[in-house]
């Protein structure tokens, strides 16, 4: 049995520290996100989170806490989102 490789697309979203956590939660809730990376205004990657299939809410809690702490420290940032196309 061969498995077809899923296509993916990348999206870039600008956010501020205030809206960062809410935006990441919104992206996760949509469910088709494979990878999230957060970059500062100089386009330097600050943090990356691979999203694997079957991630449960309990596994997301430490990641969301880290993003909340990060949001308090940064101003403008960019969220790069890799999505799986259906």
C-alpha positions as CSV (number, residue, x, y, z in Angstrom):
1,X,0.0,0.0,0.0
2,X,1.5,3.4,-1.0
3,X,0.7,6.5,0.9
4,X,0.3,9.8,-0.9
5,X,2.2,12.7,0.5
6,X,-0.2,15.5,1.5
7,X,0.3,18.8,-0.1
8,X,1.0,21.7,2.2
9,X,0.9,25.5,2.0
10,X,2.5,28.2,4.0
11,X,0.8,31.3,5.3
12,X,2.4,34.3,7.1
13,X,0.4,36.3,9.6
14,X,1.5,39.5,11.3
15,X,0.7,39.8,15.0
16,X,1.5,41.8,18.0
17,X,2.4,40.5,21.4
18,X,-1.2,41.2,22.6
19,X,-2.8,39.1,19.9
20,X,-0.2,36.4,19.5
21,X,-1.6,33.8,21.9
22,X,-5.2,34.3,20.6
23,X,-4.1,33.9,17.0
24,X,-2.1,30.7,17.7
25,X,-5.1,29.2,19.6
26,X,-7.3,30.1,16.7
27,X,-5.0,28.4,14.2
28,X,-4.8,25.2,16.3
29,X,-8.6,25.1,16.6
30,X,-8.9,25.0,12.8
31,X,-7.1,21.6,13.0
32,X,-5.2,21.5,9.7
33,X,-1.9,23.1,10.9
34,X,1.2,21.0,10.6
35,X,3.9,23.5,11.8
36,X,3.9,26.9,13.5
37,X,7.0,29.2,13.8
38,X,7.1,32.6,15.4
39,X,9.6,35.1,14.1
40,X,10.6,38.5,15.4
41,X,10.5,41.8,13.3
42,X,14.0,41.0,12.0
43,X,12.7,37.7,10.6
44,X,14.7,35.6,13.1
45,X,12.9,32.5,14.3
46,X,12.2,32.7,18.0
47,X,10.3,29.5,18.5
48,X,8.9,26.6,16.3
49,X,6.2,24.1,17.1
50,X,5.6,21.0,15.0
51,X,1.9,20.0,15.3
52,X,1.6,16.2,15.0
53,X,-1.6,14.3,14.3
54,X,-3.5,13.4,17.4
55,X,-2.2,16.2,19.6
56,X,-4.5,16.4,22.6
57,X,-5.2,19.5,24.6
58,X,-3.0,18.4,27.6
59,X,0.0,18.3,25.3
60,X,-0.7,21.8,24.0
61,X,-0.8,23.4,27.5
62,X,3.0,23.8,27.9
63,X,3.3,25.2,24.3
64,X,0.5,27.7,24.9
65,X,2.1,28.8,28.2
66,X,5.4,29.4,26.4
67,X,3.7,31.4,23.8
68,X,1.9,33.5,26.5
69,X,5.2,34.3,28.1
70,X,6.7,35.1,24.8
71,X,3.8,37.4,23.9
72,X,4.6,39.5,27.0
73,X,8.1,40.1,25.8
74,X,7.8,40.9,22.1
75,X,6.1,43.6,20.1
76,X,5.6,42.9,16.5
77,X,6.1,39.3,15.2
78,X,5.2,37.1,12.3
79,X,3.6,33.7,12.6
80,X,4.4,31.3,9.8
81,X,1.9,28.5,9.4
82,X,2.3,25.4,7.4
83,X,-1.1,23.9,6.6
84,X,-2.0,20.5,5.2
85,X,-4.2,20.8,2.1
86,X,-7.1,18.4,1.9
